[in-house]
């Protein structure tokens, strides 16, 4: 079992840490606490973006599925 924190904005769920799994899984989504304000949500999202490993999947050649469509 893998637990990942995230933010639900009323429509979508945004993980706030990198997810190393790339296969399909059943998941359980648990709402832990309501965010007090928009400011705390923005802070959480900002922290996700500034996380050094947040977008590390871009370095994985298996994730580079659109490279064939880019012109040099």
Predicted model as a PDB file, atoms N, CA, C, CB and O in Angstrom, pLDDT in the B-factor column:
MODEL        1                                                                  
ATOM      1  N   UNK A   1       0.863  -1.169   0.000  1.00 81.00           N  
ATOM      2  CA  UNK A   1       0.000   0.000   0.000  1.00 81.00           C  
ATOM      3  C   UNK A   1       0.906   1.227   0.000  1.00 81.00           C  
ATOM      4  CB  UNK A   1      -0.980   0.001   1.235  1.00 81.00           C  
ATOM      5  O   UNK A   1       1.921   1.262   0.695  1.00 81.00           O  
ATOM      6  N   UNK A   2       0.536   2.211  -0.770  1.00 83.00           N  
ATOM      7  CA  UNK A   2       1.276   3.459  -0.889  1.00 83.00           C  
ATOM      8  C   UNK A   2       0.348   4.603  -0.523  1.00 83.00           C  
ATOM      9  CB  UNK A   2       1.853   3.642  -2.322  1.00 83.00           C  
ATOM     10  O   UNK A   2      -0.763   4.686  -1.046  1.00 83.00           O  
ATOM     11  N   UNK A   3       0.781   5.482   0.361  1.00 87.00           N  
ATOM     12  CA  UNK A   3      -0.007   6.663   0.737  1.00 87.00           C  
ATOM     13  C   UNK A   3       0.664   7.893   0.167  1.00 87.00           C  
ATOM     14  CB  UNK A   3      -0.155   6.784   2.284  1.00 87.00           C  
ATOM     15  O   UNK A   3       1.883   8.045   0.246  1.00 87.00           O  
ATOM     16  N   UNK A   4      -0.143   8.772  -0.410  1.00 87.00           N  
ATOM     17  CA  UNK A   4       0.360  10.001  -1.013  1.00 87.00           C  
ATOM     18  C   UNK A   4      -0.545  11.142  -0.572  1.00 87.00           C  
ATOM     19  CB  UNK A   4       0.419   9.892  -2.577  1.00 87.00           C  
ATOM     20  O   UNK A   4      -1.769  11.023  -0.636  1.00 87.00           O  
ATOM     21  N   UNK A   5       0.045  12.245  -0.124  1.00 87.00           N  
ATOM     22  CA  UNK A   5      -0.763  13.400   0.252  1.00 87.00           C  
ATOM     23  C   UNK A   5      -1.144  14.177  -1.004  1.00 87.00           C  
ATOM     24  CB  UNK A   5       0.000  14.310   1.253  1.00 87.00           C  
ATOM     25  O   UNK A   5      -0.503  14.057  -2.047  1.00 87.00           O  
ATOM     26  N   UNK A   6      -2.188  14.965  -0.881  1.00 87.00           N  
ATOM     27  CA  UNK A   6      -2.634  15.755  -2.019  1.00 87.00           C  
ATOM     28  C   UNK A   6      -3.640  16.797  -1.593  1.00 87.00           C  
ATOM     29  CB  UNK A   6      -3.229  14.862  -3.087  1.00 87.00           C  
ATOM     30  O   UNK A   6      -3.945  16.952  -0.411  1.00 87.00           O  
ATOM     31  N   UNK A   7      -4.146  17.501  -2.573  1.00 86.00           N  
ATOM     32  CA  UNK A   7      -5.142  18.547  -2.349  1.00 86.00           C  
ATOM     33  C   UNK A   7      -6.305  18.309  -3.307  1.00 86.00           C  
ATOM     34  CB  UNK A   7      -4.526  19.976  -2.552  1.00 86.00           C  
ATOM     35  O   UNK A   7      -6.106  18.029  -4.489  1.00 86.00           O  
ATOM     36  N   UNK A   8      -7.500  18.423  -2.787  1.00 86.00           N  
ATOM     37  CA  UNK A   8      -8.715  18.366  -3.596  1.00 86.00           C  
ATOM     38  C   UNK A   8      -9.268  19.774  -3.657  1.00 86.00           C  
ATOM     39  CB  UNK A   8      -9.773  17.355  -3.007  1.00 86.00           C  
ATOM     40  O   UNK A   8      -9.539  20.370  -2.615  1.00 86.00           O  
ATOM     41  N   UNK A   9      -9.444  20.325  -4.856  1.00 83.00           N  
ATOM     42  CA  UNK A   9      -9.892  21.714  -4.997  1.00 83.00           C  
ATOM     43  C   UNK A   9     -11.389  21.844  -5.253  1.00 83.00           C  
ATOM     44  CB  UNK A   9      -9.140  22.375  -6.117  1.00 83.00           C  
ATOM     45  O   UNK A   9     -11.868  22.917  -5.617  1.00 83.00           O  
ATOM     46  N   UNK A  10     -12.118  20.767  -5.064  1.00 85.00           N  
ATOM     47  CA  UNK A  10     -13.550  20.784  -5.329  1.00 85.00           C  
ATOM     48  C   UNK A  10     -13.889  20.118  -6.653  1.00 85.00           C  
ATOM     49  CB  UNK A  10     -14.065  22.206  -5.324  1.00 85.00           C  
ATOM     50  O   UNK A  10     -15.052  19.814  -6.918  1.00 85.00           O  
ATOM     51  N   UNK A  11     -12.876  19.889  -7.487  1.00 88.00           N  
ATOM     52  CA  UNK A  11     -13.055  19.235  -8.782  1.00 88.00           C  
ATOM     53  C   UNK A  11     -12.034  18.120  -9.020  1.00 88.00           C  
ATOM     54  CB  UNK A  11     -12.958  20.262  -9.894  1.00 88.00           C  
ATOM     55  O   UNK A  11     -12.385  17.015  -9.433  1.00 88.00           O  
ATOM     56  N   UNK A  12     -10.778  18.432  -8.752  1.00 88.00           N  
ATOM     57  CA  UNK A  12      -9.683  17.515  -9.073  1.00 88.00           C  
ATOM     58  C   UNK A  12      -8.811  17.279  -7.851  1.00 88.00           C  
ATOM     59  CB  UNK A  12      -8.834  18.065 -10.230  1.00 88.00           C  
ATOM     60  O   UNK A  12      -8.814  18.062  -6.900  1.00 88.00           O  
ATOM     61  N   UNK A  13      -8.069  16.188  -7.898  1.00 88.00           N  
ATOM     62  CA  UNK A  13      -7.123  15.869  -6.838  1.00 88.00           C  
ATOM     63  C   UNK A  13      -5.720  16.068  -7.390  1.00 88.00           C  
ATOM     64  CB  UNK A  13      -7.325  14.409  -6.308  1.00 88.00           C  
ATOM     65  O   UNK A  13      -5.392  15.569  -8.467  1.00 88.00           O  
ATOM     66  N   UNK A  14      -4.893  16.798  -6.649  1.00 88.00           N  
ATOM     67  CA  UNK A  14      -3.519  17.076  -7.037  1.00 88.00           C  
ATOM     68  C   UNK A  14      -2.580  16.457  -6.007  1.00 88.00           C  
ATOM     69  CB  UNK A  14      -3.272  18.606  -7.167  1.00 88.00           C  
ATOM     70  O   UNK A  14      -2.585  16.881  -4.852  1.00 88.00           O  
ATOM     71  N   UNK A  15      -1.775  15.466  -6.390  1.00 89.00           N  
ATOM     72  CA  UNK A  15      -0.810  14.918  -5.450  1.00 89.00           C  
ATOM     73  C   UNK A  15       0.230  15.981  -5.090  1.00 89.00           C  
ATOM     74  CB  UNK A  15      -0.127  13.664  -6.040  1.00 89.00           C  
ATOM     75  O   UNK A  15       0.638  16.759  -5.953  1.00 89.00           O  
ATOM     76  N   UNK A  16       0.659  16.023  -3.842  1.00 86.00           N  
ATOM     77  CA  UNK A  16       1.668  16.997  -3.421  1.00 86.00           C  
ATOM     78  C   UNK A  16       3.035  16.344  -3.244  1.00 86.00           C  
ATOM     79  CB  UNK A  16       1.241  17.672  -2.118  1.00 86.00           C  
ATOM     80  O   UNK A  16       3.961  16.958  -2.713  1.00 86.00           O  
ATOM     81  N   UNK A  17       3.152  15.114  -3.685  1.00 86.00           N  
ATOM     82  CA  UNK A  17       4.442  14.442  -3.687  1.00 86.00           C  
ATOM     83  C   UNK A  17       4.492  13.517  -4.897  1.00 86.00           C  
ATOM     84  CB  UNK A  17       4.675  13.649  -2.358  1.00 86.00           C  
ATOM     85  O   UNK A  17       3.457  13.144  -5.450  1.00 86.00           O  
ATOM     86  N   UNK A  18       5.688  13.158  -5.294  1.00 85.00           N  
ATOM     87  CA  UNK A  18       5.869  12.317  -6.475  1.00 85.00           C  
ATOM     88  C   UNK A  18       5.275  10.932  -6.249  1.00 85.00           C  
ATOM     89  CB  UNK A  18       7.358  12.203  -6.830  1.00 85.00           C  
ATOM     90  O   UNK A  18       5.322  10.391  -5.145  1.00 85.00           O  
ATOM     91  N   UNK A  19       4.715  10.371  -7.316  1.00 86.00           N  
ATOM     92  CA  UNK A  19       4.174   9.015  -7.285  1.00 86.00           C  
ATOM     93  C   UNK A  19       5.060   8.163  -8.184  1.00 86.00           C  
ATOM     94  CB  UNK A  19       2.661   8.974  -7.750  1.00 86.00           C  
ATOM     95  O   UNK A  19       5.170   8.422  -9.382  1.00 86.00           O  
ATOM     96  N   UNK A  20       5.684   7.160  -7.609  1.00 83.00           N  
ATOM     97  CA  UNK A  20       6.644   6.352  -8.362  1.00 83.00           C  
ATOM     98  C   UNK A  20       5.992   5.253  -9.185  1.00 83.00           C  
ATOM     99  CB  UNK A  20       7.637   5.742  -7.422  1.00 83.00           C  
ATOM    100  O   UNK A  20       6.629   4.699 -10.081  1.00 83.00           O  
ATOM    101  N   UNK A  21       4.759   4.929  -8.906  1.00 83.00           N  
ATOM    102  CA  UNK A  21       4.067   3.859  -9.627  1.00 83.00           C  
ATOM    103  C   UNK A  21       3.491   4.386 -10.935  1.00 83.00           C  
ATOM    104  CB  UNK A  21       2.949   3.251  -8.757  1.00 83.00           C  
ATOM    105  O   UNK A  21       2.989   5.508 -10.994  1.00 83.00           O  
ATOM    106  N   UNK A  22       3.565   3.565 -11.987  1.00 85.00           N  
ATOM    107  CA  UNK A  22       3.058   3.977 -13.297  1.00 85.00           C  
ATOM    108  C   UNK A  22       2.037   2.983 -13.849  1.00 85.00           C  
ATOM    109  CB  UNK A  22       4.214   4.132 -14.282  1.00 85.00           C  
ATOM    110  O   UNK A  22       1.635   3.082 -15.008  1.00 85.00           O  
ATOM    111  N   UNK A  23       1.622   2.034 -13.026  1.00 88.00           N  
ATOM    112  CA  UNK A  23       0.615   1.075 -13.451  1.00 88.00           C  
ATOM    113  C   UNK A  23      -0.743   1.493 -12.884  1.00 88.00           C  
ATOM    114  CB  UNK A  23       0.990  -0.365 -12.995  1.00 88.00           C  
ATOM    115  O   UNK A  23      -0.820   2.384 -12.037  1.00 88.00           O  
ATOM    116  N   UNK A  24      -1.791   0.858 -13.346  1.00 89.00           N  
ATOM    117  CA  UNK A  24      -3.136   1.162 -12.852  1.00 89.00           C  
ATOM    118  C   UNK A  24      -3.341   0.516 -11.488  1.00 89.00           C  
ATOM    119  CB  UNK A  24      -4.216   0.674 -13.852  1.00 89.00           C  
ATOM    120  O   UNK A  24      -2.933  -0.624 -11.263  1.00 89.00           O  
ATOM    121  N   UNK A  25      -3.975   1.251 -10.583  1.00 89.00           N  
ATOM    122  CA  UNK A  25      -4.259   0.760  -9.237  1.00 89.00           C  
ATOM    123  C   UNK A  25      -5.646   1.189  -8.817  1.00 89.00           C  
ATOM    124  CB  UNK A  25      -3.215   1.268  -8.231  1.00 89.00           C  
ATOM    125  O   UNK A  25      -6.143   2.226  -9.256  1.00 89.00           O  
ATOM    126  N   UNK A  26      -6.264   0.404  -7.981  1.00 91.00           N  
ATOM    127  CA  UNK A  26      -7.444   0.859  -7.257  1.00 91.00           C  
ATOM    128  C   UNK A  26      -6.928   1.776  -6.162  1.00 91.00           C  
ATOM    129  CB  UNK A  26      -8.298  -0.349  -6.669  1.00 91.00           C  
ATOM    130  O   UNK A  26      -5.882   1.508  -5.571  1.00 91.00           O  
ATOM    131  N   UNK A  27      -7.644   2.846  -5.887  1.00 88.00           N  
ATOM    132  CA  UNK A  27      -7.206   3.769  -4.838  1.00 88.00           C  
ATOM    133  C   UNK A  27      -8.354   4.052  -3.883  1.00 88.00           C  
ATOM    134  CB  UNK A  27      -6.677   5.086  -5.448  1.00 88.00           C  
ATOM    135  O   UNK A  27      -9.527   3.897  -4.223  1.00 88.00           O  
ATOM    136  N   UNK A  28      -7.991   4.466  -2.697  1.00 90.00           N  
ATOM    137  CA  UNK A  28      -8.955   4.947  -1.708  1.00 90.00           C  
ATOM    138  C   UNK A  28      -8.590   6.396  -1.444  1.00 90.00           C  
ATOM    139  CB  UNK A  28      -8.940   4.079  -0.375  1.00 90.00           C  
ATOM    140  O   UNK A  28      -7.458   6.695  -1.063  1.00 90.00           O  
ATOM    141  N   UNK A  29      -9.528   7.281  -1.640  1.00 89.00           N  
ATOM    142  CA  UNK A  29      -9.285   8.701  -1.412  1.00 89.00           C  
ATOM    143  C   UNK A  29      -9.963   9.082  -0.106  1.00 89.00           C  
ATOM    144  CB  UNK A  29      -9.810   9.577  -2.603  1.00 89.00           C  
ATOM    145  O   UNK A  29     -11.175   8.926   0.043  1.00 89.00           O  
ATOM    146  N   UNK A  30      -9.181   9.577   0.829  1.00 89.00           N  
ATOM    147  CA  UNK A  30      -9.678   9.932   2.152  1.00 89.00           C  
ATOM    148  C   UNK A  30      -9.539  11.428   2.355  1.00 89.00           C  
ATOM    149  CB  UNK A  30      -8.925   9.160   3.255  1.00 89.00           C  
ATOM    150  O   UNK A  30      -8.446  11.973   2.196  1.00 89.00           O  
ATOM    151  N   UNK A  31     -10.608  12.091   2.698  1.00 88.00           N  
ATOM    152  CA  UNK A  31     -10.570  13.521   2.977  1.00 88.00           C  
ATOM    153  C   UNK A  31     -10.241  13.698   4.453  1.00 88.00           C  
ATOM    154  CB  UNK A  31     -11.927  14.217   2.608  1.00 88.00           C  
ATOM    155  O   UNK A  31     -11.039  13.352   5.323  1.00 88.00           O  
ATOM    156  N   UNK A  32      -9.045  14.246   4.728  1.00 85.00           N  
ATOM    157  CA  UNK A  32      -8.538  14.311   6.094  1.00 85.00           C  
ATOM    158  C   UNK A  32      -9.020  15.557   6.818  1.00 85.00           C  
ATOM    159  CB  UNK A  32      -7.024  14.273   6.091  1.00 85.00           C  
ATOM    160  O   UNK A  32      -9.552  15.466   7.925  1.00 85.00           O  
ATOM    161  N   UNK A  33      -8.837  16.723   6.201  1.00 81.00           N  
ATOM    162  CA  UNK A  33      -9.275  17.969   6.833  1.00 81.00           C  
ATOM    163  C   UNK A  33      -9.534  19.017   5.763  1.00 81.00           C  
ATOM    164  CB  UNK A  33      -8.220  18.479   7.850  1.00 81.00           C  
ATOM    165  O   UNK A  33      -8.898  19.023   4.709  1.00 81.00           O  
ATOM    166  N   UNK A  34     -10.461  19.885   6.049  1.00 80.00           N  
ATOM    167  CA  UNK A  34     -10.761  20.976   5.137  1.00 80.00           C  
ATOM    168  C   UNK A  34      -9.680  22.045   5.272  1.00 80.00           C  
ATOM    169  CB  UNK A  34     -12.169  21.569   5.419  1.00 80.00           C  
ATOM    170  O   UNK A  34      -9.252  22.377   6.378  1.00 80.00           O  
ATOM    171  N   UNK A  35      -9.251  22.571   4.143  1.00 74.00           N  
ATOM    172  CA  UNK A  35      -8.282  23.663   4.181  1.00 74.00           C  
ATOM    173  C   UNK A  35      -8.984  24.918   4.669  1.00 74.00           C  
ATOM    174  CB  UNK A  35      -7.634  23.896   2.782  1.00 74.00           C  
ATOM    175  O   UNK A  35     -10.116  25.198   4.274  1.00 74.00           O  
ATOM    176  N   UNK A  36      -8.312  25.670   5.526  1.00 69.00           N  
ATOM    177  CA  UNK A  36      -8.918  26.844   6.144  1.00 69.00           C  
ATOM    178  C   UNK A  36      -9.144  27.985   5.166  1.00 69.00           C  
ATOM    179  CB  UNK A  36      -8.061  27.320   7.272  1.00 69.00           C  
ATOM    180  O   UNK A  36     -10.107  28.741   5.299  1.00 69.00           O  
ATOM    181  N   UNK A  37      -8.259  28.113   4.184  1.00 59.00           N  
ATOM    182  CA  UNK A  37      -8.396  29.244   3.274  1.00 59.00           C  
ATOM    183  C   UNK A  37      -7.768  28.926   1.944  1.00 59.00           C  
ATOM    184  CB  UNK A  37      -7.768  30.498   3.865  1.00 59.00           C  
ATOM    185  O   UNK A  37      -7.040  27.944   1.796  1.00 59.00           O  
ATOM    186  N   UNK A  38      -8.063  29.779   0.970  1.00 56.00           N  
ATOM    187  CA  UNK A  38      -7.454  29.671  -0.343  1.00 56.00           C  
ATOM    188  C   UNK A  38      -5.938  29.800  -0.213  1.00 56.00           C  
ATOM    189  CB  UNK A  38      -8.019  30.745  -1.300  1.00 56.00           C  
ATOM    190  O   UNK A  38      -5.192  29.144  -0.940  1.00 56.00           O  
ATOM    191  N   UNK A  39      -5.488  30.638   0.704  1.00 60.00           N  
ATOM    192  CA  UNK A  39      -4.055  30.863   0.880  1.00 60.00           C  
ATOM    193  C   UNK A  39      -3.333  29.562   1.214  1.00 60.00           C  
ATOM    194  CB  UNK A  39      -3.809  31.897   1.981  1.00 60.00           C  
ATOM    195  O   UNK A  39      -2.258  29.303   0.672  1.00 60.00           O  
ATOM    196  N   UNK A  40      -3.900  28.740   2.092  1.00 68.00           N  
ATOM    197  CA  UNK A  40      -3.227  27.496   2.449  1.00 68.00           C  
ATOM    198  C   UNK A  40      -3.222  26.532   1.269  1.00 68.00           C  
ATOM    199  CB  UNK A  40      -3.903  26.847   3.664  1.00 68.00           C  
ATOM    200  O   UNK A  40      -2.261  25.781   1.101  1.00 68.00           O  
ATOM    201  N   UNK A  41      -4.269  26.534   0.449  1.00 69.00           N  
ATOM    202  CA  UNK A  41      -4.301  25.694  -0.745  1.00 69.00           C  
ATOM    203  C   UNK A  41      -3.223  26.140  -1.731  1.00 69.00           C  
ATOM    204  CB  UNK A  41      -5.694  25.743  -1.410  1.00 69.00           C  
ATOM    205  O   UNK A  41      -2.511  25.312  -2.297  1.00 69.00           O  
ATOM    206  N   UNK A  42      -3.108  27.444  -1.930  1.00 73.00           N  
ATOM    207  CA  UNK A  42      -2.085  27.963  -2.831  1.00 73.00           C  
ATOM    208  C   UNK A  42      -0.695  27.634  -2.308  1.00 73.00           C  
ATOM    209  CB  UNK A  42      -2.240  29.478  -3.010  1.00 73.00           C  
ATOM    210  O   UNK A  42       0.207  27.335  -3.090  1.00 73.00           O  
ATOM    211  N   UNK A  43      -0.515  27.686  -1.011  1.00 76.00           N  
ATOM    212  CA  UNK A  43       0.776  27.345  -0.414  1.00 76.00           C  
ATOM    213  C   UNK A  43       1.097  25.880  -0.661  1.00 76.00           C  
ATOM    214  CB  UNK A  43       0.776  27.646   1.097  1.00 76.00           C  
ATOM    215  O   UNK A  43       2.229  25.543  -1.009  1.00 76.00           O  
ATOM    216  N   UNK A  44       0.113  25.009  -0.483  1.00 74.00           N  
ATOM    217  CA  UNK A  44       0.326  23.583  -0.735  1.00 74.00           C  
ATOM    218  C   UNK A  44       0.716  23.338  -2.186  1.00 74.00           C  
ATOM    219  CB  UNK A  44      -0.934  22.782  -0.386  1.00 74.00           C  
ATOM    220  O   UNK A  44       1.653  22.588  -2.460  1.00 74.00           O  
ATOM    221  N   UNK A  45       0.002  23.967  -3.119  1.00 73.00           N  
ATOM    222  CA  UNK A  45       0.315  23.795  -4.534  1.00 73.00           C  
ATOM    223  C   UNK A  45       1.690  24.369  -4.861  1.00 73.00           C  
ATOM    224  CB  UNK A  45      -0.756  24.460  -5.404  1.00 73.00           C  
ATOM    225  O   UNK A  45       2.433  23.781  -5.647  1.00 73.00           O  
ATOM    226  N   UNK A  46       2.032  25.496  -4.275  1.00 74.00           N  
ATOM    227  CA  UNK A  46       3.346  26.100  -4.491  1.00 74.00           C  
ATOM    228  C   UNK A  46       4.440  25.175  -3.963  1.00 74.00           C  
ATOM    229  CB  UNK A  46       3.432  27.486  -3.807  1.00 74.00           C  
ATOM    230  O   UNK A  46       5.481  25.017  -4.599  1.00 74.00           O  
ATOM    231  N   UNK A  47       4.209  24.573  -2.816  1.00 74.00           N  
ATOM    232  CA  UNK A  47       5.189  23.637  -2.259  1.00 74.00           C  
ATOM    233  C   UNK A  47       5.363  22.425  -3.161  1.00 74.00           C  
ATOM    234  CB  UNK A  47       4.766  23.189  -0.857  1.00 74.00           C  
ATOM    235  O   UNK A  47       6.471  21.912  -3.312  1.00 74.00           O  
ATOM    236  N   UNK A  48       4.275  21.971  -3.758  1.00 70.00           N  
ATOM    237  CA  UNK A  48       4.368  20.847  -4.685  1.00 70.00           C  
ATOM    238  C   UNK A  48       5.250  21.217  -5.868  1.00 70.00           C  
ATOM    239  CB  UNK A  48       2.968  20.421  -5.170  1.00 70.00           C  
ATOM    240  O   UNK A  48       6.127  20.446  -6.258  1.00 70.00           O  
ATOM    241  N   UNK A  49       5.023  22.385  -6.433  1.00 66.00           N  
ATOM    242  CA  UNK A  49       5.798  22.817  -7.593  1.00 66.00           C  
ATOM    243  C   UNK A  49       7.260  23.043  -7.280  1.00 66.00           C  
ATOM    244  CB  UNK A  49       5.217  24.069  -8.156  1.00 66.00           C  
ATOM    245  O   UNK A  49       8.118  22.873  -8.147  1.00 66.00           O  
ATOM    246  N   UNK A  50       7.551  23.424  -6.054  1.00 68.00           N  
ATOM    247  CA  UNK A  50       8.944  23.677  -5.687  1.00 68.00           C  
ATOM    248  C   UNK A  50       9.655  22.423  -5.189  1.00 68.00           C  
ATOM    249  CB  UNK A  50       9.010  24.750  -4.624  1.00 68.00           C  
ATOM    250  O   UNK A  50      10.857  22.449  -4.924  1.00 68.00           O  
ATOM    251  N   UNK A  51       8.916  21.335  -5.065  1.00 67.00           N  
ATOM    252  CA  UNK A  51       9.510  20.070  -4.650  1.00 67.00           C  
ATOM    253  C   UNK A  51      10.423  19.580  -5.764  1.00 67.00           C  
ATOM    254  CB  UNK A  51       8.416  19.010  -4.315  1.00 67.00           C  
ATOM    255  O   UNK A  51       9.979  19.429  -6.902  1.00 67.00           O  
ATOM    256  N   UNK A  52      11.690  19.329  -5.453  1.00 65.00           N  
ATOM    257  CA  UNK A  52      12.664  18.930  -6.465  1.00 65.00           C  
ATOM    258  C   UNK A  52      12.276  17.656  -7.204  1.00 65.00           C  
ATOM    259  CB  UNK A  52      14.006  18.745  -5.827  1.00 65.00           C  
ATOM    260  O   UNK A  52      12.629  17.496  -8.372  1.00 65.00           O  
ATOM    261  N   UNK A  53      11.572  16.765  -6.562  1.00 67.00           N  
ATOM    262  CA  UNK A  53      11.207  15.508  -7.209  1.00 67.00           C  
ATOM    263  C   UNK A  53       9.800  15.536  -7.799  1.00 67.00           C  
ATOM    264  CB  UNK A  53      11.317  14.374  -6.222  1.00 67.00           C  
ATOM    265  O   UNK A  53       9.345  14.533  -8.348  1.00 67.00           O  
ATOM    266  N   UNK A  54       9.115  16.652  -7.697  1.00 62.00           N  
ATOM    267  CA  UNK A  54       7.721  16.716  -8.145  1.00 62.00           C  
ATOM    268  C   UNK A  54       7.566  16.404  -9.621  1.00 62.00           C  
ATOM    269  CB  UNK A  54       7.149  18.079  -7.859  1.00 62.00           C  
ATOM    270  O   UNK A  54       6.591  15.766 -10.017  1.00 62.00           O  
ATOM    271  N   UNK A  55       8.493  16.834 -10.428  1.00 65.00           N  
ATOM    272  CA  UNK A  55       8.384  16.630 -11.872  1.00 65.00           C  
ATOM    273  C   UNK A  55       9.518  15.759 -12.399  1.00 65.00           C  
ATOM    274  CB  UNK A  55       8.380  17.973 -12.598  1.00 65.00           C  
ATOM    275  O   UNK A  55       9.860  15.833 -13.579  1.00 65.00           O  
ATOM    276  N   UNK A  56      10.093  14.949 -11.548  1.00 71.00           N  
ATOM    277  CA  UNK A  56      11.217  14.110 -11.950  1.00 71.00           C  
ATOM    278  C   UNK A  56      10.827  13.091 -13.018  1.00 71.00           C  
ATOM    279  CB  UNK A  56      11.783  13.394 -10.742  1.00 71.00           C  
ATOM    280  O   UNK A  56      11.697  12.571 -13.716  1.00 71.00           O  
ATOM    281  N   UNK A  57       9.540  12.797 -13.156  1.00 70.00           N  
ATOM    282  CA  UNK A  57       9.113  11.850 -14.172  1.00 70.00           C  
ATOM    283  C   UNK A  57       9.474  12.337 -15.570  1.00 70.00           C  
ATOM    284  CB  UNK A  57       7.615  11.609 -14.072  1.00 70.00           C  
ATOM    285  O   UNK A  57       9.572  11.524 -16.490  1.00 70.00           O  
ATOM    286  N   UNK A  58       9.673  13.645 -15.757  1.00 70.00           N  
ATOM    287  CA  UNK A  58      10.070  14.164 -17.065  1.00 70.00           C  
ATOM    288  C   UNK A  58      11.430  13.634 -17.497  1.00 70.00           C  
ATOM    289  CB  UNK A  58      10.093  15.682 -17.042  1.00 70.00           C  
ATOM    290  O   UNK A  58      11.727  13.605 -18.691  1.00 70.00           O  
ATOM    291  N   UNK A  59      12.253  13.218 -16.557  1.00 75.00           N  
ATOM    292  CA  UNK A  59      13.580  12.684 -16.873  1.00 75.00           C  
ATOM    293  C   UNK A  59      13.535  11.218 -17.270  1.00 75.00           C  
ATOM    294  CB  UNK A  59      14.505  12.858 -15.690  1.00 75.00           C  
ATOM    295  O   UNK A  59      14.559  10.659 -17.662  1.00 75.00           O  
ATOM    296  N   UNK A  60      12.401  10.597 -17.180  1.00 76.00           N  
ATOM    297  CA  UNK A  60      12.248   9.185 -17.502  1.00 76.00           C  
ATOM    298  C   UNK A  60      11.916   9.044 -18.993  1.00 76.00           C  
ATOM    299  CB  UNK A  60      11.140   8.530 -16.617  1.00 76.00           C  
ATOM    300  O   UNK A  60      10.871   9.527 -19.429  1.00 76.00           O  
ATOM    301  N   UNK A  61      12.775   8.397 -19.777  1.00 75.00           N  
ATOM    302  CA  UNK A  61      12.515   8.251 -21.220  1.00 75.00           C  
ATOM    303  C   UNK A  61      11.176   7.579 -21.520  1.00 75.00           C  
ATOM    304  CB  UNK A  61      13.631   7.450 -21.865  1.00 75.00           C  
ATOM    305  O   UNK A  61      10.577   7.853 -22.560  1.00 75.00           O  
ATOM    306  N   UNK A  62      10.694   6.706 -20.635  1.00 73.00           N  
ATOM    307  CA  UNK A  62       9.401   6.047 -20.861  1.00 73.00           C  
ATOM    308  C   UNK A  62       8.247   7.043 -20.821  1.00 73.00           C  
ATOM    309  CB  UNK A  62       9.175   4.951 -19.816  1.00 73.00           C  
ATOM    310  O   UNK A  62       7.185   6.784 -21.386  1.00 73.00           O  
ATOM    311  N   UNK A  63       8.447   8.180 -20.157  1.00 69.00           N  
ATOM    312  CA  UNK A  63       7.409   9.196 -20.067  1.00 69.00           C  
ATOM    313  C   UNK A  63       7.437  10.160 -21.249  1.00 69.00           C  
ATOM    314  CB  UNK A  63       7.556   9.966 -18.778  1.00 69.00           C  
ATOM    315  O   UNK A  63       6.536  10.985 -21.399  1.00 69.00           O  
ATOM    316  N   UNK A  64       8.451  10.061 -22.075  1.00 69.00           N  
ATOM    317  CA  UNK A  64       8.637  10.987 -23.184  1.00 69.00           C  
ATOM    318  C   UNK A  64       7.864  10.513 -24.414  1.00 69.00           C  
ATOM    319  CB  UNK A  64      10.130  11.138 -23.514  1.00 69.00           C  
ATOM    320  O   UNK A  64       8.444  10.273 -25.473  1.00 69.00           O  
ATOM    321  N   UNK A  65       6.554  10.382 -24.256  1.00 70.00           N  
ATOM    322  CA  UNK A  65       5.727   9.786 -25.311  1.00 70.00           C  
ATOM    323  C   UNK A  65       5.451  10.731 -26.481  1.00 70.00           C  
ATOM    324  CB  UNK A  65       4.419   9.329 -24.726  1.00 70.00           C  
ATOM    325  O   UNK A  65       5.018  10.276 -27.539  1.00 70.00           O  
ATOM    326  N   UNK A  66       5.688  12.021 -26.319  1.00 66.00           N  
ATOM    327  CA  UNK A  66       5.376  12.966 -27.375  1.00 66.00           C  
ATOM    328  C   UNK A  66       6.609  13.386 -28.176  1.00 66.00           C  
ATOM    329  CB  UNK A  66       4.714  14.180 -26.786  1.00 66.00           C  
ATOM    330  O   UNK A  66       6.480  14.161 -29.123  1.00 66.00           O  
ATOM    331  N   UNK A  67       7.770  12.909 -27.831  1.00 65.00           N  
ATOM    332  CA  UNK A  67       9.014  13.309 -28.490  1.00 65.00           C  
ATOM    333  C   UNK A  67       8.947  13.073 -29.996  1.00 65.00           C  
ATOM    334  CB  UNK A  67      10.198  12.545 -27.894  1.00 65.00           C  
ATOM    335  O   UNK A  67       9.489  13.863 -30.769  1.00 65.00           O  
ATOM    336  N   UNK A  68       8.288  11.993 -30.423  1.00 67.00           N  
ATOM    337  CA  UNK A  68       8.200  11.676 -31.845  1.00 67.00           C  
ATOM    338  C   UNK A  68       7.455  12.737 -32.635  1.00 67.00           C  
ATOM    339  CB  UNK A  68       7.528  10.345 -32.034  1.00 67.00           C  
ATOM    340  O   UNK A  68       7.627  12.835 -33.850  1.00 67.00           O  
ATOM    341  N   UNK A  69       6.626  13.538 -31.963  1.00 68.00           N  
ATOM    342  CA  UNK A  69       5.820  14.534 -32.647  1.00 68.00           C  
ATOM    343  C   UNK A  69       6.502  15.905 -32.715  1.00 68.00           C  
ATOM    344  CB  UNK A  69       4.487  14.662 -31.958  1.00 68.00           C  
ATOM    345  O   UNK A  69       6.032  16.796 -33.424  1.00 68.00           O  
ATOM    346  N   UNK A  70       7.593  16.074 -31.990  1.00 65.00           N  
ATOM    347  CA  UNK A  70       8.307  17.347 -31.978  1.00 65.00           C  
ATOM    348  C   UNK A  70       9.272  17.406 -33.146  1.00 65.00           C  
ATOM    349  CB  UNK A  70       9.058  17.545 -30.648  1.00 65.00           C  
ATOM    350  O   UNK A  70       9.955  16.429 -33.450  1.00 65.00           O  
ATOM    351  N   UNK A  71       9.325  18.556 -33.798  1.00 65.00           N  
ATOM    352  CA  UNK A  71      10.257  18.716 -34.906  1.00 65.00           C  
ATOM    353  C   UNK A  71      11.514  19.390 -34.398  1.00 65.00           C  
ATOM    354  CB  UNK A  71       9.623  19.530 -36.059  1.00 65.00           C  
ATOM    355  O   UNK A  71      11.451  20.316 -33.589  1.00 65.00           O  
ATOM    356  N   UNK A  72      12.639  18.931 -34.867  1.00 58.00           N  
ATOM    357  CA  UNK A  72      13.932  19.485 -34.429  1.00 58.00           C  
ATOM    358  C   UNK A  72      14.182  20.857 -35.020  1.00 58.00           C  
ATOM    359  CB  UNK A  72      15.072  18.549 -34.812  1.00 58.00           C  
ATOM    360  O   UNK A  72      15.219  21.464 -34.755  1.00 58.00           O  
TER     361      UNK A  72                                                      
ENDMDL                                                                          
END                                                                             
